[in-house]
Amino acid sequence: MKLPSIPYLLDVFTQVLRRFPLVMLSATVGVVAAIMLIDNEISDKEKVLPKLLMTASLGLPLLISAAVASEKWRLEQWKKWLPTLAAVLGLAIYFFTLDFPDNEPGVNTMIRYAGLSLFAHLLVAYLPYLDATPVEDFWEYNKRLFGNFVVGVFYSGVIFAGLAIAILAVDNLFDLRINEKIYGHLFVLVGGIFNTAFFLANFPVKYEGIAEAGSPYNAAIKNLSKFILIPIVGIYFLILYAYSFKILATWNLPKGWVSSLVLGFSIAGIFTYLLNYLLVKFDNNKLVTGYRKWFFFVLLPMVGLLFVGIGKRINDYGITEERFVVATAGIWLLLMSLYFIFSKKDNIKFIPISLSVFALLTVLGPLNAFRLAGKSQMGVLKNLLEKNGMLADGQAVPAKDSLTTQDAESIRSILYYMREHGHLEKVRAWFPSIMDTTDLADWNTVENMVQLLKVDYGNVPSLNCGFYFQQGLNTEIVGYERLWHVQAYTNSPLPQGQSGFVISQDSSALEYIENGEKLEKVDLQKQLEMLMGKYACYGNAIATEDAVFEVTGTGHDFKLVLQDAAFLRKERPKITNWSGLVLVGPRTSQ
């Protein structure tokens, strides 16, 4: 194998510059901005440089799409620049509308960037095939792009690792004390310039008639699809269906994070479906044909599980940007499943095209995630305030004594959420004395709201409570036969067949167990209620006389010497842990 010469590499790089000049310019701008951010060279780096970096990275796929459009439809003279001008105009609008509330990208800024970036990358994948070009060409084109990307990342990683090790060796051998920022510079240069140039140098030069006459699958891709991806998707399938059967058996709603698992299953499954799409023509393996035929049938019930999971979260806590994205992804997956189940064409172009439309509408449409999330959280907050009599004449007023800890926590968390996601403007009318005089991006704005409403941690009693006794104690042991040192915690059973004390299932008492058999229940409610009436939670140590508590059971007498206890203050206190000494003797009273 002959290594390419320097003149050859320069010629390839020159061709890349001629074919994709603005793409390489965008990559260069991004690299310079990233290096300056690493070096902290200018005072306004918090705003200008991150904006340049984000705009430049978004510009890479958009400007590639513009060049592809000109080539695909053979635009000539001034017309060939129209797609590029449209892309540059879009990037300029994006740059000047970027919002950095804390001198850094906020959550909503990053969500919008992710949506636009997904749209732009998908545009590269399908733009040349919006016409009637055969789906085989579309598949081959994207196979080459994917392979190009994987090889480029591998080469970039090897080059970076090799050069970084060389710099490290020279630095240590010659004691040069090289600034460690050079490794960041190297990573950015290799990833931004070399990787981009390599990808573009191998970019397809034509878009029609590129499908191979024989099998387009080499051994690596075939094995990846058959023996790695399909089994992985199968594991996801088994986990999710087993969890679904558990839900049906226990009749409990699914946990919120099940949505993430369904999305992971869907992404892996659809990618495998795309890679496997043409394999059925060249491999009659039952696993391959069965996957192609039944995947979307299998996916459809999982979409229902996703809707139940995310629906529960939205019903309990309202819409947020993240939940909206998950719900939108569920709608897209439902559309995908129904299309491939009922369509006779099974045109895989539909997958990236529809996903890009959903991504764009999620972050820019009239019913985008940010607008609906802000409106929803405002509604949840309004309901909480009205429920607790904290809205009067259109303005927020302090909480009353009847406010529960849970409602206080919800009000506080919603206010912090609205500030972080830029929604505080929606509640300006409720807090005129605060919001007309402070910056909405300032954390003190929310702190002032919390103080005004009296829902800060200092004003709301905690559910958690505890007492302790640390002094030495002499106590009468006459009449007792056994002494136990007890350290009992919630959901911590004794090993099978052993003896001791555990916290009861209802968290109200200690249970006395002998050789694995439950003998007695030692109720502690009276002691806890007495302590709550006399002492502050987690205050000073309790008095000696209150540390000792006697309980008469059905067959035994107990003397408990408290060392420390923690519990939740409910109508009946729920013990979370109890430590101390327990003396046990036969019952003497009738």
Secondary structure by P-SEA (a helix, b strand, c coil): cccccaaaaaaaaaaaaaacaaaaaaaaaaaaaaaaaaacccccccccaaaaaaaaaaaaaaaaaaaaaaaaacccccccaaaaaaaaaaaaaaaaacccccccccaaaaaaaaaaaaaaaaaaacccccccccaaaaaaaaaaaaaaaaaaaaaaaaaaaaaaaaaaaaaaacccccccaaaaaaaaaaaccaaaaaaaaaccccccccccccccccaaaaaaacccaaaaaaaaaaaaaaaaaaaaaaccccccaaaaaaaaaaaaaaaaaaaacccccccccaaaaaaaccccccaaaaaaaaaaaaaaaaaaccccaaaaaaaaaaaaaaaaaaaaaccccccaaaaaaaaaaaaaaaccccccaaaaaaaaaaaaaaaaaaaaccccccbbbbbcccccaaaaaaaaaaaaaaaaacccccccccccccccccccccaaaaaaaaaaaccccccccccccccccccbbbbbcccccccccccccccccccccbbbbbbcccccbbbbbccccccbbbbaaaaaaaaaaccccccccccccccbbbbbcccbbbbbbbccccccccccbbbcccbbbbbbbccccc
